[in-house]
Amino acid sequence: MSDKPKYWFPAKCYGWGWGPPSTWQGWIVLAGYLLLMIPGIIIIDPKVNMINFLLYTTALTVIFIIICWCKGEPPRWRWGKGEDN
């Protein structure tokens, strides 16, 4: 058994941030985020009420980033898979 923790969101090979989910839990979180965005677009029409739409999408995105931060690989700048540090 590996001592390495199983991250829901692995780090990207290049750049800063996370790549696609690597576990079913990560896929559920991503699907939930996307599924909650759809009713926001339909119910809070951005053409009519831009402020509420921005608040809704910002809140969902912040929650999603917090989950990625807590359950994902620690973010840092990466230059590829072959880097040593």
C-alpha positions in Angstrom: 0.0 0.0 0.0 1.3 3.5 -0.9 2.0 6.2 1.7 1.2 8.8 -0.9 -2.2 10.5 -0.3 -4.8 10.0 -3.0 -5.7 13.5 -4.4 -9.1 14.1 -5.9 -7.5 16.7 -8.2 -3.9 16.1 -9.3 -1.7 19.0 -10.2 -1.3 20.0 -13.9 2.0 19.0 -15.5 2.6 22.6 -16.7 1.6 25.8 -15.0 -0.2 26.4 -11.8 -3.4 24.7 -10.7 -5.2 21.3 -11.0 -6.0 19.1 -13.9 -9.0 16.8 -14.4 -10.2 14.8 -11.4 -8.5 11.5 -10.7 -11.2 10.0 -8.4 -14.9 9.5 -8.5 -15.3 12.0 -5.7 -13.5 14.6 -7.8 -15.8 13.9 -10.7 -18.9 14.2 -8.5 -17.7 17.6 -7.3 -17.0 18.8 -10.8 -20.3 17.5 -12.1 -22.1 19.2 -9.2 -20.4 22.5 -9.9 -21.4 22.3 -13.6 -25.0 21.2 -12.8 -25.4 24.0 -10.3 -24.2 26.5 -12.9 -27.0 25.6 -15.4 -29.9 26.6 -13.1 -28.1 29.8 -12.3 -27.9 30.7 -16.0 -31.6 29.8 -16.5 -33.1 31.2 -13.3 -30.9 34.3 -12.9 -30.9 35.7 -16.4 -27.6 37.6 -16.7 -29.1 40.0 -19.2 -31.7 41.1 -16.6 -29.8 40.8 -13.3 -26.1 40.7 -13.9 -25.1 41.5 -10.2 -27.0 38.5 -8.8 -25.6 36.2 -11.6 -22.1 37.3 -10.8 -22.6 36.8 -7.1 -24.0 33.3 -7.7 -21.3 32.2 -10.1 -18.5 33.7 -7.9 -19.9 31.9 -4.8 -20.0 28.5 -6.6 -16.5 29.1 -8.0 -15.0 30.0 -4.7 -16.6 26.9 -3.1 -15.2 24.8 -6.0 -11.7 26.2 -5.6 -11.7 25.7 -1.8 -12.6 22.0 -2.4 -9.8 21.7 -5.0 -7.4 23.4 -2.5 -8.3 21.0 0.3 -8.6 17.8 -1.7 -6.2 18.4 -4.5 -2.4 18.2 -4.8 -0.7 21.2 -3.4 -0.6 23.9 -6.0 2.8 25.3 -7.3 4.2 26.2 -10.6 5.3 23.2 -12.6 7.4 22.9 -15.8 6.6 19.2 -16.6 6.7 15.7 -15.3 10.4 15.4 -15.3 11.2 18.2 -12.8 12.9 17.2 -9.7 11.8 19.9 -7.3 
